[in-house]
């Protein structure tokens, strides 16, 4: 059994109504995030871009988010 970690999560104004992060399957290593965008964007192969999630999170000491 895995220990549960409490993470404080606050949706920001531009993310109201978006889905909260969820695991797609029981075996998922990470949660899926929804982009908080007004219109669709396209990211080319190998391109990097910051995508807003519209979420503010507070992680416990010793943890990180990617």
PAZAPA-4460 file (N, C-alpha, C; in steps of 0.05 Angstrom, whole numbers, plus 32768, in hexadecimal, padded with zeros to 4 digits):
% residues 66
    n_x    n_y    n_z   ca_x   ca_y   ca_z    c_x    c_y    c_z   seq   type   mol
   8011   7FE8   8000   8000   8000   8000   8012   8019   8000     1      X     A
   800A   802D   7FF1   8019   8046   7FEF   800F   805A   8003     2      X     A
   8022   8069   800F   801A   807F   8021   800E   8095   8011     3      X     A
   7FFA   80A2   801B   7FED   80B9   800E   7FFA   80D2   8017     4      X     A
   7FFF   80E4   8004   800B   80FE   8009   7FF6   8113   8004     5      X     A
   7FF2   8125   8017   7FDE   813B   8013   7FEB   8152   8005     6      X     A
   7FDF   815A   7FEE   7FE9   8170   7FDE   7FD3   8185   7FDD     7      X     A
   7FD9   819D   7FE5   7FC5   81B3   7FE4   7FC5   81BD   7FC7     8      X     A
   7FAD   81BE   7FBB   7FAA   81C6   7F9F   7F94   81DB   7F9E     9      X     A
   7F9A   81F2   7F91   7F86   8207   7F8E   7F83   820F   7F71    10      X     A
   7F6C   820B   7F65   7F67   8214   7F4A   7F68   8233   7F49    11      X     A
   7F77   823E   7F36   7F78   825B   7F32   7F60   8264   7F21    12      X     A
   7F5C   827D   7F20   7F44   8288   7F12   7F41   827E   7EF5    13      X     A
   7F58   827D   7EE6   7F56   8275   7ECA   7F53   8256   7EC7    14      X     A
   7F52   8247   7EDD   7F4E   822A   7EDB   7F34   8221   7EE6    15      X     A
   7F23   8233   7EEE   7F09   822B   7EF9   7EF9   821B   7EE5    16      X     A
   7EF0   8204   7EED   7EE0   81F3   7EDB   7EF1   81DD   7ECD    17      X     A
   7F0C   81DF   7ECF   7F1D   81CA   7EC3   7F1E   81B2   7ED5    18      X     A
   7F24   819B   7EC9   7F26   8182   7ED9   7F3F   8184   7EEC    19      X     A
   7F3C   8179   7F04   7F52   8177   7F16   7F65   8160   7F0C    20      X     A
   7F7E   8160   7F14   7F90   814A   7F0C   7F85   812F   7F15    21      X     A
   7F88   811B   7F03   7F7E   8100   7F09   7F92   80EC   7EFD    22      X     A
   7F91   80D4   7F09   7FA0   80BD   7EFE   7F8F   80B0   7EE9    23      X     A
   7F9A   80AB   7ED1   7F8B   809E   7EBC   7F85   8081   7EC2    24      X     A
   7F98   8074   7ECF   7F95   8057   7ED6   7FA1   8053   7EF2    25      X     A
   7F9C   803C   7EFE   7FA7   8035   7F18   7FC5   8033   7F17    26      X     A
   7FD0   802C   7EFF   7FED   8029   7EFC   7FFC   8043   7EF4    27      X     A
   7FED   8058   7EF1   7FFA   8072   7EE9   800F   807B   7EFD    28      X     A
   8025   8085   7EF2   803A   808F   7F04   8035   80AC   7F0B    29      X     A
   8026   80BA   7EFB   8020   80D6   7F00   8004   80DD   7EF8    30      X     A
   7FFB   80F4   7F01   7FE0   80FD   7EFB   7FDF   810E   7EE1    31      X     A
   7FC9   810D   7ED3   7FC5   811C   7EBB   7FBB   8138   7EC2    32      X     A
   7FC7   814C   7EB6   7FBE   8168   7EBB   7FB0   8173   7EA2    33      X     A
   7F9D   8185   7EA7   7F90   8193   7E91   7F9D   81AE   7E8D    34      X     A
   7FA2   81B6   7E74   7FAE   81D0   7E6E   7F99   81E6   7E71    35      X     A
   7FA1   81FC   7E7E   7F8F   8212   7E81   7F94   8227   7E6B    36      X     A
   7F8A   8220   7E53   7F8F   8231   7E3B   7F74   823A   7E30    37      X     A
   7F74   8252   7E24   7F5C   825C   7E17   7F59   8250   7DFB    38      X     A
   7F6F   8248   7DEE   7F6D   823C   7DD4   7F82   8226   7DD1    39      X     A
   7F7E   8214   7DBE   7F91   81FE   7DBA   7FAC   8208   7DB0    40      X     A
   7FC1   81FA   7DB7   7FDC   8201   7DAD   7FE8   81E7   7DA2    41      X     A
   7FFC   81EA   7D92   800A   81D4   7D86   8027   81D5   7D8E    42      X     A
   8032   81BF   7D98   804E   81BE   7DA0   805C   81AB   7D8D    43      X     A
   8071   81B5   7D80   8080   81A5   7D6D   8092   8191   7D7C    44      X     A
   8099   817B   7D6E   80AA   8167   7D79   80C4   8174   7D83    45      X     A
   80CB   816D   7D9C   80E4   8178   7DA8   80E1   8194   7DB3    46      X     A
   80CB   81A1   7DAF   80C7   81BC   7DB9   80BE   81BB   7DD6    47      X     A
   80C6   81CF   7DE5   80BE   81D1   7E01   80AE   81EB   7E04    48      X     A
   809A   81E9   7E16   8089   8200   7E1A   807D   81FE   7E36    49      X     A
   807A   8214   7E44   806C   8214   7E5E   804E   8216   7E58    50      X     A
   803F   8204   7E64   8023   8203   7E61   8016   8207   7E7C    51      X     A
   8005   821C   7E7F   7FF8   8221   7E99   7FE3   820B   7EA0    52      X     A
   7FE4   8203   7EB9   7FD0   81EF   7EC2   7FB9   81FD   7ED1    53      X     A
   7FBF   8216   7EDA   7FAB   8224   7EE9   7FA8   821A   7F06    54      X     A
   7FBC   820C   7F0F   7FBC   8201   7F2A   7FD3   820B   7F3A    55      X     A
   7FCE   8211   7F53   7FE3   8218   7F66   7FE5   8200   7F79    56      X     A
   7FFD   81F6   7F7D   8000   81DE   7F8F   8014   81E4   7FA5    57      X     A
   8010   81D7   7FBC   8022   81D9   7FD2   802A   81BD   7FD9    58      X     A
   8043   81B6   7FD2   804D   819B   7FD7   805B   8199   7FF2    59      X     A
   8059   8182   8000   8067   817F   8019   8085   817F   8013    60      X     A
   8095   8186   8027   80B2   8186   8025   80BB   816A   801D    61      X     A
   80CE   8169   800A   80D9   814F   8001   80CC   8144   7FE9    62      X     A
   80B8   8153   7FDE   80A9   814A   7FC6   80AE   815E   7FAF    63      X     A
   80A9   8156   7F97   80AB   8167   7F80   8095   8161   7F6C    64      X     A
   808F   8174   7F5A   807C   8170   7F45   8089   8176   7F2A    65      X     A
   8081   8167   7F16   808D   816C   7EFB   8076   8170   7EE7    66      X     A
***
